[in-house]
């Protein structure tokens, strides 16, 4: 089997039909679909079961209690049988020639990872891309630096992967921006990346999605994601030159996390511990923390009243 498609779902009864119909319309039929029900409470599960009736040899549904997107993807990864792996969000959809075109790239170049343009759909449809110039296949070392710095975006649905790259990689449960923890690890194991200048994937931007409704936790996910990349770089000396830039990004997200904690009065002690740890990390790395960032960090450690005063002065 050439392709395994992973589709986790939770309360997407308005969108799941279009997603599944676009998959079933594929011109290339050499694929399996692994659907994971993350404890849906609406009619999504019933719609899925109705859709796959008579298609059970190609579609598999796995149920679990509601544990979040990361856990659902991790569950699906255990069942992958295809040579290549594609993640599809349950409110998105794909063009009918997606798999057939990717199959032709595999036949021609056999890359470990393939990256395409994509459509963004909200009030209108636009084509987005971080693919420049004509189609080409590059060695991973020329790409991984940009991945680590998040210049390409870390969303896993942007890429097609050789499945064995994911054998020992898992998404972290309980955090947003979970892709920040995994994408660089997968790219690091790849030998080649093929950049395709065509778009096949439709990314739906909707008002009630996780990325647009969660108020507390966004900055936390970004901070811990970049902190995770910083720790990874510490064990991969060939990327030492990126450490200062990664530290700078990590610190920016730490301060956003601190501000969220202060604003919502949640996880104050946890945020203080992270501030203390990052000050130690900065000293160990000989990283000169910019004055205003240092002042804001120390002020938060001193207490909420002092932090509010310093925050207003620094962010004025």
ABEGO torsion letter per residue (X at the ends): XABBBBBBBBGAAAAAAAAAAAAAABABABBBBBBBBAGBABAAAAAAAAAABGAAAABBBBBBBBAEAAAAAAAAAAABABABBBBBBAABBBBAAAAAAAAAAAAAAGBABBBBBBBBBBABBBBBBABBEBBBBBBAAAAAAAAAAGAAEABAAABBBBAAAAAABBBBBGBBGAAAAAAAAAAAABABBBBBABBABBBBBBAABAAAABABGAAAAAAAAAAAAAAAAAABAAAAAAAAAAAAAAAAAAAAAAAAAAAAGBGAAAAAAAAAAAAAAAAAAGBBBBAAAAAAAAAAAAEAAAAAAAAAAAAX
